[in-house]
Amino acid sequence: MSLSKRTKTRIIFGLVSGLTYAIIMWLFDYFNNEVFNLNKFFFSFILFGIAQGLLSFYYIRKDENLDK
């Protein structure tokens, strides 16, 4: 299975943004002296990553339609 460059870019963008969000949320918990919750970390990572991936798909598609 071969993915296009756009698809790979969207997946990588979703993973990086999800990981960044999860780390920021972990830092907030750490500085508030809360216990690290692995389930919360993965949930934040996956949910935010999927949301960002879908939003980037929508905005890239919208920009391509405006250029035509």
N, CA, C and O of each residue as an XYZ file, in Angstrom:
272
protein
N       0.846     -1.172      0.000
C       0.000      0.000      0.000
C       0.891      1.234      0.000
O       1.751      1.390      0.866
N       0.680      2.094     -0.962
C       1.482      3.300     -1.091
C       0.613      4.518     -0.800
O      -0.444      4.702     -1.402
N       1.073      5.337      0.125
C       0.348      6.547      0.475
C       0.935      7.728     -0.279
O       2.138      7.784     -0.534
N       0.074      8.664     -0.629
C       0.563      9.855     -1.313
C       1.323     10.746     -0.336
O       1.227     10.591      0.882
N       2.068     11.669     -0.895
C       2.856     12.579     -0.053
C       1.946     13.422      0.839
O       2.284     13.677      1.995
N       0.805     13.855      0.322
C      -0.144     14.650      1.112
C      -0.672     13.849      2.304
O      -0.779     14.369      3.415
N      -0.996     12.595      2.062
C      -1.526     11.751      3.136
C      -0.474     11.545      4.213
O      -0.777     11.635      5.402
N       0.755     11.269      3.807
C       1.833     11.097      4.782
C       2.049     12.372      5.589
O       2.272     12.320      6.799
N       1.982     13.514      4.913
C       2.168     14.796      5.598
C       1.065     15.023      6.620
O       1.334     15.486      7.729
N      -0.152     14.708      6.265
C      -1.277     14.887      7.202
C      -1.150     13.968      8.409
O      -1.431     14.376      9.536
N      -0.728     12.733      8.177
C      -0.559     11.786      9.278
C       0.545     12.250     10.212
O       0.381     12.228     11.432
N       1.670     12.671      9.645
C       2.779     13.152     10.467
C       2.375     14.402     11.229
O       2.702     14.537     12.409
N       1.667     15.321     10.574
C       1.199     16.530     11.243
C       0.279     16.189     12.410
O       0.400     16.778     13.484
N      -0.634     15.249     12.214
C      -1.535     14.827     13.285
C      -0.784     14.211     14.449
O      -1.101     14.486     15.606
N       0.211     13.377     14.158
C       0.993     12.741     15.222
C       1.814     13.767     16.003
O       1.855     13.731     17.233
N       2.455     14.664     15.296
C       3.295     15.665     15.970
C       2.439     16.617     16.801
O       2.791     16.918     17.942
N       1.332     17.092     16.257
C       0.488     18.012     17.014
C      -0.176     17.309     18.195
O      -0.333     17.914     19.256
N      -0.566     16.058     18.035
C      -1.145     15.305     19.145
C      -0.140     15.068     20.255
O      -0.470     15.189     21.435
N       1.087     14.732     19.882
C       2.132     14.520     20.874
C       2.475     15.819     21.595
O       2.673     15.823     22.810
N       2.546     16.910     20.856
C       2.829     18.210     21.464
C       1.745     18.579     22.471
O       2.052     19.019     23.580
N       0.488     18.405     22.094
C      -0.622     18.711     22.991
C      -0.576     17.836     24.240
O      -0.775     18.329     25.351
N      -0.318     16.550     24.067
C      -0.274     15.637     25.211
C       0.867     15.998     26.160
O       0.702     15.920     27.377
N       2.011     16.388     25.625
C       3.134     16.783     26.479
C       2.814     18.063     27.237
O       3.146     18.180     28.416
N       2.176     19.021     26.579
C       1.791     20.256     27.267
C       0.804     19.956     28.389
O       0.917     20.519     29.478
N      -0.160     19.078     28.136
C      -1.122     18.715     29.183
C      -0.429     17.979     30.322
O      -0.797     18.161     31.482
N       0.572     17.147     30.012
C       1.334     16.463     31.048
C       2.097     17.471     31.898
O       2.173     17.329     33.118
N       2.665     18.495     31.252
C       3.391     19.523     32.001
C       2.474     20.282     32.953
O       2.864     20.590     34.079
N       1.258     20.585     32.506
C       0.304     21.232     33.401
C       0.017     20.349     34.617
O      -0.002     20.832     35.749
N      -0.204     19.066     34.382
C      -0.450     18.136     35.484
C       0.764     18.036     36.399
O       0.623     18.003     37.621
N       1.947     17.989     35.812
C       3.185     17.860     36.594
C       3.378     19.063     37.516
O       3.704     18.898     38.691
N       3.179     20.254     36.996
C       3.373     21.451     37.810
C       2.236     21.686     38.798
O       2.386     22.483     39.724
N       1.116     21.015     38.623
C       0.022     21.072     39.595
C       0.079     19.895     40.562
O      -0.863     19.658     41.318
N       1.197     19.155     40.533
C       1.442     18.024     41.430
C       0.391     16.929     41.320
O       0.025     16.309     42.319
N      -0.093     16.692     40.110
C      -1.030     15.599     39.880
C      -0.265     14.359     39.420
O       0.816     14.465     38.840
N      -0.826     13.208     39.679
C      -0.205     11.943     39.305
C      -0.306     11.759     37.791
O      -1.320     12.096     37.179
N       0.772     11.214     37.191
C       0.766     10.957     35.749
C      -0.226      9.851     35.437
O      -0.180      8.775     36.033
N      -1.116     10.122     34.503
C      -2.128      9.166     34.094
C      -1.873      8.804     32.625
O      -2.101      9.615     31.728
N      -1.402      7.589     32.396
C      -1.054      7.151     31.047
C      -2.273      7.131     30.121
O      -2.163      7.472     28.944
N      -3.419      6.737     30.646
C      -4.640      6.719     29.832
C      -5.003      8.120     29.362
O      -5.374      8.307     28.204
N      -4.900      9.099     30.245
C      -5.196     10.485     29.888
C      -4.208     10.987     28.832
O      -4.593     11.699     27.905
N      -2.938     10.613     28.977
C      -1.911     11.025     28.026
C      -2.210     10.464     26.638
O      -2.189     11.209     25.658
N      -2.487      9.165     26.538
C      -2.782      8.552     25.246
C      -4.084      9.075     24.660
O      -4.182      9.276     23.449
N      -5.082      9.295     25.503
C      -6.354      9.834     25.024
C      -6.146     11.219     24.421
O      -6.668     11.513     23.345
N      -5.385     12.070     25.109
C      -5.104     13.411     24.590
C      -4.333     13.330     23.283
O      -4.638     14.041     22.326
N      -3.338     12.464     23.250
C      -2.501     12.295     22.062
C      -3.329     11.853     20.860
O      -3.247     12.461     19.793
N      -4.113     10.816     21.025
C      -4.886     10.254     19.918
C      -6.011     11.198     19.488
O      -6.168     11.478     18.300
N      -6.784     11.683     20.445
C      -7.934     12.514     20.107
C      -7.509     13.818     19.440
O      -8.062     14.190     18.405
N      -6.541     14.509     20.015
C      -6.109     15.777     19.442
C      -5.392     15.554     18.111
O      -5.538     16.356     17.188
N      -4.628     14.483     18.005
C      -3.951     14.180     16.748
C      -4.922     13.910     15.619
O      -4.726     14.388     14.502
N      -5.962     13.153     15.896
C      -6.981     12.878     14.874
C      -7.708     14.162     14.492
O      -7.946     14.416     13.311
N      -8.057     14.967     15.484
C      -8.751     16.228     15.204
C      -7.896     17.143     14.337
O      -8.401     17.732     13.381
N      -6.620     17.270     14.651
C      -5.739     18.125     13.862
C      -5.523     17.568     12.456
O      -5.459     18.330     11.491
N      -5.414     16.273     12.337
C      -5.276     15.664     11.024
C      -6.484     15.923     10.146
O      -6.344     16.238      8.964
N      -7.668     15.790     10.720
C      -8.893     16.041      9.962
C      -9.047     17.514      9.606
O      -9.460     17.847      8.496
N      -8.716     18.390     10.542
C      -8.814     19.819     10.257
C      -7.813     20.253      9.193
O      -8.132     21.081      8.340
N      -6.618     19.704      9.238
C      -5.641     20.062      8.207
C      -6.116     19.573      6.844
O      -5.914     20.257      5.840
N      -6.741     18.409      6.794
C      -7.306     17.901      5.547
C      -8.349     18.876      5.000
O      -8.355     19.184      3.808
N      -9.228     19.358      5.878
C     -10.284     20.279      5.469
C      -9.703     21.596      4.958
O     -10.113     22.087      3.906
N      -8.752     22.168      5.694
C      -8.206     23.463      5.307
C      -7.328     23.381      4.057
O      -7.332     24.306      3.244
N      -6.592     22.311      3.893
C      -5.801     22.145      2.675
C      -6.718     21.985      1.469
O      -6.470     22.567      0.413
N      -7.762     21.205      1.627
C      -8.722     21.003      0.541
C      -9.407     22.330      0.192
O      -9.623     22.627     -0.983
N      -9.746     23.122      1.210
C     -10.401     24.405      0.996
C      -9.458     25.354      0.246
O      -9.890     26.049     -0.673
N      -8.186     25.389      0.625
C      -7.212     26.249     -0.056
C      -6.999     25.824     -1.501
O      -6.828     26.670     -2.379
N      -7.006     24.515     -1.754
C      -6.830     24.040     -3.129
C      -8.005     24.465     -3.995
O      -7.820     24.792     -5.167
N      -9.218     24.465     -3.433
C     -10.404     24.863     -4.191
C     -10.387     26.366     -4.468
O     -10.882     26.799     -5.509
N      -9.829     27.168     -3.563
C      -9.775     28.609     -3.768
C      -8.749     28.992     -4.836
O      -8.894     30.009     -5.514
N      -7.715     28.169     -4.974
C      -6.671     28.459     -5.971
C      -7.138     28.198     -7.403
O      -6.537     28.720     -8.342
N      -8.158     27.429     -7.588
C      -8.634     27.080     -8.938
C      -9.384     28.217     -9.576
O      -9.850     28.091    -10.708
